[in-house]
Amino acid sequence: MDSVEDERRGFRRASWVNVLGNVAKIAVEGAAGLVFGSVALLADAAHSIADLIASIVVYIWGQSSYDEPDDTHPHGHDRIEPLTALFVGAVIALLGLNLLYRSVEGLLTEVDVTFSPLLLGSLGFAIVDMYLVYRYTVAINAELDSPALSALAADCLNDIYTSLAAVVGIIGVAFGQPQLDPVAGGLVSLLVVYQGVEIGRENVDYLVGAAPTPEKRTAVLDVLRSHPDVQGVHDLTVFYDGPVLEVEVHVEVDGELPFRRAHDIESELVDQLRGLEDVGDAHVHLDPSGIGEWKNQPDELER
């Protein structure tokens, strides 16, 4: 993507495709479920109603992450997107629990459904529909790396899995074994809950300013250590500010350097750090070497 507006348009298209895909899935499965009394299809359609709500929330709310900083959000809107993804993750987990409940209920009660090839046809449509939406979302997100779109893509896969479980149930009805429906649904529901929890866990880290992996911190240190004028590095903090990383660090240089040269060193380090993958901003404070000002942590060059 060439600009923020291009990224916004890509995000808007991908989230809108998710909205339309869920609308089509709900209409087809809901109609077939009502006509033939299939609890599996009605449950799958109900599942997609919540997915539709999540897609609409992402479409409306998630675009705000591309807004420029303003008086009310001086650090930008980067945290809005993981907050949106956290909402989607919570919806997925709740839907998984609801599907698990329905599966257990199905095992304890008698299922009354009339088999028809149209039931399998509607499920086939739903699977193809969600697969196409998934592929499109992943293709757009390959450039955007959006947590909200990643959550929607994961939800598309969940829809495919739940539809496949419904296929097993409908085939069971055709062969006089309707209990296969709740059994398959129960297994899939556990996967859905797990994915919802994982999406939530990842985006909570983005929201609370968690530290990145040791590898990402090491990459930051490598940039600082490789500069020929850096004599010490201390009080380094690397943390998530939304889905991007923020770096704060004290760097020691020769205290006799001219002010303009010190300024150039600071600018070089900031530019190099911002060039790292996932780093959104960097704040470098220059200290004269050896005075130990604000040195609350050991020198990173001595580790």
C-alpha positions as CSV (number, residue, x, y, z in Angstrom):
1,M,0.0,0.0,0.0
2,D,1.4,3.4,-1.0
3,S,-0.3,5.7,1.6
4,V,-2.5,5.7,4.7
5,E,-5.5,6.4,2.6
6,D,-4.7,3.3,0.4
7,E,-4.4,1.3,3.6
8,R,-7.7,2.6,4.9
9,R,-9.4,1.7,1.6
10,G,-8.0,-1.8,1.7
11,F,-9.1,-2.2,5.3
12,R,-12.6,-0.9,4.4
13,R,-12.9,-3.3,1.4
14,A,-11.8,-6.3,3.4
15,S,-14.1,-5.6,6.3
16,W,-17.0,-4.9,3.9
17,V,-16.5,-8.2,2.1
18,N,-16.7,-9.9,5.5
19,V,-20.1,-8.1,6.2
20,L,-21.5,-9.2,2.8
21,G,-20.1,-12.8,3.1
22,N,-21.9,-13.2,6.5
23,V,-25.1,-11.8,5.2
24,A,-25.2,-14.3,2.3
25,K,-24.3,-17.2,4.6
26,I,-27.1,-16.2,7.1
27,A,-29.7,-15.9,4.4
28,V,-29.0,-19.3,2.7
29,E,-28.4,-21.4,5.9
30,G,-31.3,-19.7,7.8
31,A,-33.8,-20.4,5.0
32,A,-32.7,-24.0,4.6
33,G,-32.7,-24.6,8.4
34,L,-36.2,-23.2,8.8
35,V,-37.7,-25.1,5.9
36,F,-36.3,-28.5,6.9
37,G,-36.1,-28.1,10.7
38,S,-32.3,-28.4,10.9
39,V,-31.0,-27.3,14.2
40,A,-27.4,-27.6,12.9
41,L,-28.0,-25.1,10.1
42,L,-30.0,-22.7,12.3
43,A,-27.2,-22.8,14.9
44,D,-24.6,-22.1,12.2
45,A,-26.7,-19.2,10.8
46,A,-27.1,-17.8,14.4
47,H,-23.3,-18.1,14.8
48,S,-22.9,-16.0,11.7
49,I,-25.2,-13.3,13.0
50,A,-22.7,-12.6,15.8
51,D,-20.0,-12.7,13.2
52,L,-21.9,-10.1,11.1
53,I,-22.1,-7.8,14.1
54,A,-18.3,-8.2,14.7
55,S,-17.7,-7.5,11.0
56,I,-19.8,-4.3,11.2
57,V,-18.0,-3.2,14.3
58,V,-14.6,-3.7,12.6
59,Y,-15.8,-1.8,9.5
60,I,-17.1,1.2,11.5
61,W,-14.6,1.3,14.4
62,G,-11.4,-0.3,13.0
63,Q,-10.9,2.4,10.4
64,S,-10.2,4.9,13.2
65,S,-6.7,3.4,13.6
66,Y,-5.7,5.1,10.4
67,D,-6.7,8.6,11.7
68,E,-3.9,11.1,12.3
69,P,-3.1,12.2,15.9
70,D,-5.3,15.0,17.1
71,D,-5.9,17.0,20.2
72,T,-7.9,14.2,21.9
73,H,-5.5,11.4,20.8
74,P,-2.0,13.0,20.6
75,H,-0.3,9.6,20.3
76,G,-2.6,8.6,17.4
77,H,-5.3,5.9,17.3
78,D,-3.2,2.7,17.1
79,R,-4.8,1.1,20.1
80,I,-8.3,1.2,18.6
81,E,-7.6,-1.6,16.2
82,P,-6.4,-4.2,18.8
83,L,-9.4,-3.1,20.9
84,T,-11.6,-3.9,17.9
85,A,-9.8,-7.3,17.5
86,L,-10.3,-8.0,21.2
87,F,-14.0,-7.5,20.8
88,V,-14.0,-10.0,17.9
89,G,-12.0,-12.5,19.9
90,A,-14.5,-12.2,22.8
91,V,-17.4,-12.7,20.4
92,I,-15.7,-15.8,18.9
93,A,-15.1,-17.3,22.4
94,L,-18.7,-16.7,23.5
95,L,-20.0,-18.2,20.2
96,G,-17.8,-21.3,20.9
97,L,-19.2,-21.7,24.3
98,N,-22.7,-21.3,22.9
99,L,-22.0,-23.9,20.3
100,L,-20.7,-26.2,23.0
101,Y,-23.9,-25.7,25.0
102,R,-26.0,-26.5,21.9
103,S,-23.9,-29.6,21.2
104,V,-24.4,-31.0,24.7
105,E,-28.1,-30.1,24.5
106,G,-28.3,-32.0,21.2
107,L,-26.8,-35.1,22.8
108,L,-29.4,-35.0,25.6
109,T,-32.5,-34.3,23.4
110,E,-33.9,-35.9,20.3
111,V,-33.1,-34.1,17.0
112,D,-36.1,-33.7,14.7
113,V,-34.9,-32.9,11.2
114,T,-35.9,-33.9,7.6
115,F,-33.0,-34.8,5.4
116,S,-32.8,-33.0,2.0
117,P,-29.9,-32.5,-0.5
118,L,-30.6,-28.8,-0.2
119,L,-29.3,-28.9,3.3
120,L,-25.9,-30.1,2.1
121,G,-26.1,-27.6,-0.8
122,S,-26.6,-24.7,1.5
123,L,-23.7,-25.9,3.7
124,G,-21.5,-26.2,0.6
125,F,-22.4,-22.6,-0.3
126,A,-21.6,-21.5,3.2
127,I,-18.2,-23.2,3.1
128,V,-17.2,-21.8,-0.3
129,D,-18.6,-18.3,0.7
130,M,-16.5,-18.2,3.9
131,Y,-13.4,-19.6,2.1
132,L,-13.5,-16.9,-0.5
133,V,-14.0,-14.2,2.2
134,Y,-11.1,-15.7,4.1
135,R,-8.7,-15.7,1.1
136,Y,-9.6,-12.1,0.3
137,T,-9.1,-11.0,3.8
138,V,-5.8,-12.7,4.1
139,A,-4.6,-11.2,0.8
140,I,-5.5,-7.7,1.8
141,N,-4.0,-8.2,5.3
142,A,-0.7,-9.4,3.9
143,E,0.1,-5.7,3.3
144,L,-1.8,-4.2,6.2
145,D,-0.9,-6.6,9.0
146,S,-4.1,-5.6,10.8
147,P,-5.0,-7.4,14.1
148,A,-8.7,-6.7,13.4
149,L,-8.5,-8.3,10.0
150,S,-6.5,-11.2,11.3
151,A,-9.3,-11.8,13.8
152,L,-11.9,-11.7,11.1
153,A,-9.9,-14.1,9.0
154,A,-9.6,-16.5,11.9
155,D,-13.4,-16.2,12.4
156,C,-13.9,-17.1,8.7
157,L,-12.0,-20.4,9.3
158,N,-14.1,-21.0,12.4
159,D,-17.2,-20.6,10.2
160,I,-15.8,-23.2,7.8
161,Y,-15.1,-25.6,10.6
162,T,-18.6,-25.2,12.1
163,S,-20.2,-25.7,8.7
164,L,-18.1,-28.9,8.2
165,A,-19.4,-30.1,11.6
166,A,-22.9,-29.4,10.4
167,V,-22.2,-31.4,7.2
168,V,-21.2,-34.4,9.4
169,G,-24.5,-34.0,11.3
170,I,-26.6,-33.8,8.2
171,I,-24.9,-36.9,6.7
172,G,-25.6,-38.6,10.1
173,V,-29.3,-37.6,9.6
174,A,-29.3,-39.2,6.1
175,F,-28.0,-42.5,7.6
176,G,-30.1,-42.5,10.7
177,Q,-27.4,-41.2,13.1
178,P,-28.4,-37.7,14.0
179,Q,-26.2,-37.8,17.1
180,L,-23.2,-37.2,14.9
181,D,-24.3,-33.6,14.6
182,P,-23.8,-32.6,18.3
183,V,-20.7,-34.7,18.7
184,A,-18.9,-33.0,15.8
185,G,-20.2,-29.6,16.9
186,G,-18.8,-30.2,20.4
187,L,-15.3,-30.9,19.0
188,V,-15.4,-27.9,16.8
189,S,-16.7,-25.6,19.6
190,L,-13.6,-26.3,21.6
191,L,-11.4,-25.1,18.7
192,V,-13.5,-22.0,18.3
193,V,-13.2,-21.1,22.0
194,Y,-9.4,-21.7,21.9
195,Q,-9.0,-19.4,18.9
196,G,-11.1,-16.7,20.5
197,V,-9.1,-16.8,23.7
198,E,-5.8,-16.6,21.7
199,I,-7.0,-13.6,19.7
200,G,-8.0,-11.9,23.0
201,R,-4.7,-12.7,24.7
202,E,-2.6,-11.3,21.8
203,N,-4.6,-8.1,21.6
204,V,-4.6,-7.6,25.4
205,D,-0.8,-7.5,25.1
206,Y,-1.1,-4.7,22.6
207,L,-3.5,-2.8,24.8
208,V,-1.6,-3.0,28.1
209,G,1.8,-2.1,26.6
210,A,3.4,-5.5,27.0
211,A,7.0,-6.2,26.2
212,P,7.8,-7.9,22.8
213,T,9.7,-11.1,22.4
214,P,13.4,-11.2,23.4
215,E,14.3,-11.4,19.7
216,K,12.7,-8.1,18.9
217,R,14.4,-6.5,21.9
218,T,17.7,-7.9,20.7
219,A,17.2,-6.4,17.3
220,V,16.8,-3.0,18.9
221,L,20.0,-3.5,20.9
222,D,21.9,-4.6,17.8
223,V,21.0,-1.3,16.1
224,L,22.2,0.7,19.1
225,R,25.4,-1.3,19.6
226,S,26.4,-1.1,16.0
227,H,26.6,2.7,15.9
228,P,30.3,3.7,16.1
229,D,29.6,6.7,18.4
230,V,27.6,4.8,21.0
231,Q,29.6,4.1,24.1
232,G,26.8,2.9,26.4
233,V,23.1,1.9,26.4
234,H,21.0,1.9,29.5
235,D,17.4,2.1,30.7
236,L,16.1,0.6,27.4
237,T,12.3,0.0,27.3
238,V,10.6,-1.6,24.4
239,F,6.8,-2.0,24.6
240,Y,3.7,-2.3,22.5
241,D,1.7,0.9,21.8
242,G,-1.2,-0.7,20.0
243,P,0.1,-3.2,17.4
244,V,3.4,-1.3,16.9
245,L,6.5,-1.1,19.2
246,E,7.7,2.0,20.9
247,V,11.4,2.3,22.0
248,E,12.7,4.5,24.8
249,V,16.4,4.5,25.6
250,H,19.3,6.4,27.1
251,V,22.4,6.3,24.9
252,E,25.9,7.4,26.1
253,V,28.2,9.3,23.8
254,D,31.4,11.3,24.1
255,G,30.5,14.3,26.2
256,E,32.8,16.6,24.2
257,L,31.0,16.1,20.9
258,P,29.7,19.3,19.3
259,F,26.0,19.8,19.8
260,R,25.1,19.5,16.1
261,R,27.0,16.2,15.9
262,A,25.2,14.9,18.9
263,H,21.9,15.9,17.3
264,D,22.9,14.0,14.1
265,I,23.7,10.9,16.1
266,E,20.3,11.0,17.8
267,S,18.5,11.4,14.5
268,E,20.5,8.5,12.9
269,L,19.6,6.2,15.8
270,V,15.9,7.2,15.7
271,D,15.7,6.6,11.9
272,Q,17.5,3.2,12.2
273,L,15.2,2.1,15.0
274,R,12.1,3.2,13.2
275,G,13.3,1.2,10.2
276,L,13.0,-2.0,12.2
277,E,10.0,-4.3,11.7
278,D,7.0,-3.4,14.0
279,V,8.7,-0.3,15.5
280,G,6.5,2.7,15.2
281,D,8.4,5.3,17.1
282,A,11.7,5.7,19.1
283,H,12.8,8.2,21.7
284,V,16.5,8.4,22.2
285,H,18.0,10.4,25.1
286,L,21.7,11.2,24.8
287,D,23.9,11.2,27.9
288,P,27.6,12.2,28.2
289,S,29.5,8.9,28.7
290,G,30.3,7.9,32.3
291,I,28.2,10.3,34.4
292,G,25.4,7.7,35.1
293,E,22.5,10.1,34.9
294,W,19.1,8.3,35.4
295,K,21.0,5.0,35.2
296,N,18.4,2.7,36.8
297,Q,19.4,-0.3,34.8
298,P,22.8,-1.9,34.0
299,D,24.6,-0.8,30.9
300,E,23.2,-3.0,28.0
301,L,26.7,-3.1,26.4
302,E,28.1,-4.9,29.4
303,R,25.6,-7.8,29.3
